[in-house]
């Protein structure tokens, strides 16, 4: 069985973060592991507080996984502090895993900040260069590239700018735009476009976490980057289409819709 590690924050309400990542891994038939970098007291409506795990404990969790288990892909989500980021990068440079997918989580779905303002520079200078794929949404891509995004052309420009900062591939997600949900992948040479009809729902808590985890799972299953994104786009679209009206705010996506509807399918293991 393929094995995928998530390094991210814990969402006690279960819709995003580590919890969403592990559900997504399971839905893809891969074995999920986790390194928790922050404990987030949040729900579908608000973020109450964040407790960051010490850099030493972050590194020890990573050591615990890699000294014992082969890792086929790594998904990195919320990293709140510069010191936490540096701890993660130090260890991943030591272990050199394949297929590192980074979702540069800056804000919760309700707009609450999840990354300290002084961490943006560290994200760009230290974290981006280890990414096989970076998956910013439009506000995150604007912050990183320092340009305003109002069109597909702007998404392409931002992807190029971010790619030149050191990561191998960039996927600018268009979920915050108007019209159909268009995502633009740039591999340093070519653009790939993934478009689906926009789904009218407020229940989108954890979509970024889920999408990036699906891509990491597909890469672990030996798909090419464009194919991994294409299949993950199908998965997240289904999860949003059948999202759950849980909580008073932005409800979660349905990570196991296909499983509940069709039963357990045979996956590559």
Secondary structure, DSSP 8 states (H G I E B T S, - for coil): --EEEEEEEEETTSSSHHHHHHHHHHHTT-EEEEEEEEEEEE-SS-EEEEEE--HHHHHHHHHHHHTTS--SEEEE----SHHHHHHHHHHHHHH--S-EEE----B-TTS-B-S-GGGHHHIIIIIGGG-SEE--BHHHHHHHHTS---SHHHHHHHHHHHHTTT-S-EEEE-TTSSSSEEEEEE-SS-EEEEEE-----S--BTHHHHHHHHHHHHHHTT--HHHHHHHHHHHHHHHHHT----SSSS-B--TTHHHHHH-------
